[in-house]
Amino acid sequence: MPEQWAYVADPFGNRIELVEPTPTIAFRPLTVDDFELLVEWFTDPVVAAWWDQPAEIESVRSKYLPRIDGTGDPTLMWIAEVDDAAAGLFQSYLHDDYSEHDIAVGLADAVGIDYLVGAPHRGRGLGAATLRAFAGFVLDLYRQAIVCVAAPAAANAASCAALERAGFERSHDCQPPDEPPTIAYTVWRATAAP
Ligand SMILES: CC(C)(COP(=O)(O)OP(=O)(O)OC[C@H]1O[C@@H](n2cnc3c(N)ncnc32)[C@H](O)[C@@H]1OP(=O)(O)O)[C@@H](O)C(=O)NCCC(=O)NCCS
């Protein structure tokens, strides 16, 4: 029996599970084989409301293939896997590589993230769990960064709630170019002072 299961025995000796097992969360690089799944996710109205990407295979290919084969911009793309199943799309980038966004958010030495969770996994705490794991993942990966920043639209209540449950701190309001009013949320590297 996995150690993470907590249980008690009833008077008849039957085991009663008290908590769900902790899911295994991992991040792997996006591949071309994921493009059909991305189309499915971008077709979802909940995602479409907050992630501006046409849900067509050619559009997905032209946006994301250059990020996979290294010919495009330096944003890195990741599939979040929950218990080995593809659960969401995450991306990471140094704010230094996107100067207008960097200036608008106003945090030095930052790694920025964006994310979506597909409908089958959404709304049961996995958004928060994957965000917590991803903050640690990117701070390990980008050793030059001292802070992980998420900047959801202020009106994106589910995203703000998931970030707060994940342990991000609400930092400040900001206005990146061509985006709605935004709130910056932060997780600082353990040794760095904000
Ligand atoms: C943002 C997102 C990743 C969160 O994933 P999730 O699996 O729904 O997250 P969780 O279940 O861990 O938490 C969602 C929280 O939002 C709350 N929530 C969900 N829908 C809500 C709504 N319409 N209004 C207010 N709160 C809402 C939930 O109650 C929960 O809060 P709680 O933990 O305090 O109870 C997911 O909703 C998503 O992919 N949305 C579409 C894409 C997107 O918005 N990406 C972010 C762009 S910045």
The ligand as an SDF file (V2000), in Angstrom:
LIG
                    3D

 48 50  0  0  0  0  0  0  0  0999 V2000
   -6.8460   28.5790  -13.7590 C   0  0  0  0  0  0  0  0  0  0  0  0
   -6.9050   27.0680  -13.7410 C   0  0  0  0  0  0  0  0  0  0  0  0
   -5.5750   26.5090  -14.2130 C   0  0  0  0  0  0  0  0  0  0  0  0
   -7.1420   26.5910  -12.3130 C   0  0  0  0  0  0  0  0  0  0  0  0
   -7.2320   25.1870  -12.3430 O   0  0  0  0  0  0  0  0  0  0  0  0
   -8.3040   24.4360  -11.4370 P   0  0  0  0  0  0  0  0  0  0  0  0
   -8.0810   22.9840  -11.5820 O   0  0  0  0  0  0  0  0  0  0  0  0
   -9.6510   24.9690  -11.7430 O   0  0  0  0  0  0  0  0  0  0  0  0
   -7.8200   24.9370  -10.0110 O   0  0  0  0  0  0  0  0  0  0  0  0
   -8.2380   24.4470   -8.5600 P   0  0  0  0  0  0  0  0  0  0  0  0
   -9.3430   23.4680   -8.6090 O   0  0  0  0  0  0  0  0  0  0  0  0
   -6.9930   24.0610   -7.8610 O   0  0  0  0  0  0  0  0  0  0  0  0
   -8.6980   25.8220   -7.8950 O   0  0  0  0  0  0  0  0  0  0  0  0
   -9.6530   26.6010   -8.5110 C   0  0  0  0  0  0  0  0  0  0  0  0
  -10.1180   27.6340   -7.4990 C   0  0  0  0  0  0  0  0  0  0  0  0
  -10.9110   28.5910   -8.1840 O   0  0  0  0  0  0  0  0  0  0  0  0
  -12.2070   28.6020   -7.6260 C   0  0  0  0  0  0  0  0  0  0  0  0
  -13.0810   28.8560   -8.7690 N   0  0  0  0  0  0  0  0  0  0  0  0
  -13.3220   28.0700   -9.8100 C   0  0  0  0  0  0  0  0  0  0  0  0
  -14.1510   28.6940  -10.6750 N   0  0  0  0  0  0  0  0  0  0  0  0
  -14.4010   29.9080  -10.1410 C   0  0  0  0  0  0  0  0  0  0  0  0
  -15.1650   31.0170  -10.5480 C   0  0  0  0  0  0  0  0  0  0  0  0
  -15.8290   31.0160  -11.7100 N   0  0  0  0  0  0  0  0  0  0  0  0
  -15.1980   32.1050   -9.7400 N   0  0  0  0  0  0  0  0  0  0  0  0
  -14.5160   32.1330   -8.5820 C   0  0  0  0  0  0  0  0  0  0  0  0
  -13.7500   31.1060   -8.1440 N   0  0  0  0  0  0  0  0  0  0  0  0
  -13.6940   30.0070   -8.9240 C   0  0  0  0  0  0  0  0  0  0  0  0
  -12.3810   27.2610   -6.9780 C   0  0  0  0  0  0  0  0  0  0  0  0
  -13.3520   27.3050   -5.9470 O   0  0  0  0  0  0  0  0  0  0  0  0
  -10.9890   27.0550   -6.4160 C   0  0  0  0  0  0  0  0  0  0  0  0
  -10.7820   27.8490   -5.2880 O   0  0  0  0  0  0  0  0  0  0  0  0
  -10.5090   27.1940   -3.8380 P   0  0  0  0  0  0  0  0  0  0  0  0
   -9.2910   26.3270   -3.9900 O   0  0  0  0  0  0  0  0  0  0  0  0
  -10.2750   28.3720   -2.9670 O   0  0  0  0  0  0  0  0  0  0  0  0
  -11.7420   26.4150   -3.5410 O   0  0  0  0  0  0  0  0  0  0  0  0
   -8.0410   26.5290  -14.6420 C   0  0  0  0  0  0  0  0  0  0  0  0
   -9.2570   27.0280  -14.1630 O   0  0  0  0  0  0  0  0  0  0  0  0
   -7.8830   26.8960  -16.1020 C   0  0  0  0  0  0  0  0  0  0  0  0
   -7.1560   26.2360  -16.8280 O   0  0  0  0  0  0  0  0  0  0  0  0
   -8.5970   27.9240  -16.5460 N   0  0  0  0  0  0  0  0  0  0  0  0
   -8.5830   28.3150  -17.9660 C   0  0  0  0  0  0  0  0  0  0  0  0
   -7.2530   28.8790  -18.4070 C   0  0  0  0  0  0  0  0  0  0  0  0
   -6.7880   29.9740  -17.4790 C   0  0  0  0  0  0  0  0  0  0  0  0
   -7.5660   30.7630  -16.9660 O   0  0  0  0  0  0  0  0  0  0  0  0
   -5.4760   30.0210  -17.3170 N   0  0  0  0  0  0  0  0  0  0  0  0
   -4.8430   31.0140  -16.4780 C   0  0  0  0  0  0  0  0  0  0  0  0
   -4.4570   32.1970  -17.2660 C   0  0  0  0  0  0  0  0  0  0  0  0
   -3.6020   33.3370  -16.2100 S   0  0  0  0  0  0  0  0  0  0  0  0
  1  2  1  0
  2  3  1  0
  2  4  1  0
  2 36  1  0
  4  5  1  0
  5  6  1  0
  6  7  2  0
  6  8  1  0
  6  9  1  0
  9 10  1  0
 10 11  2  0
 10 12  1  0
 10 13  1  0
 13 14  1  0
 14 15  1  0
 15 16  1  0
 15 30  1  0
 16 17  1  0
 17 18  1  0
 17 28  1  0
 18 19  1  0
 18 27  1  0
 19 20  2  0
 20 21  1  0
 21 22  1  0
 21 27  2  0
 22 23  1  0
 22 24  2  0
 24 25  1  0
 25 26  2  0
 26 27  1  0
 28 29  1  0
 28 30  1  0
 30 31  1  0
 31 32  1  0
 32 33  2  0
 32 34  1  0
 32 35  1  0
 36 37  1  0
 36 38  1  0
 38 39  2  0
 38 40  1  0
 40 41  1  0
 41 42  1  0
 42 43  1  0
 43 44  2  0
 43 45  1  0
 45 46  1  0
 46 47  1  0
 47 48  1  0
M  END
$$$$
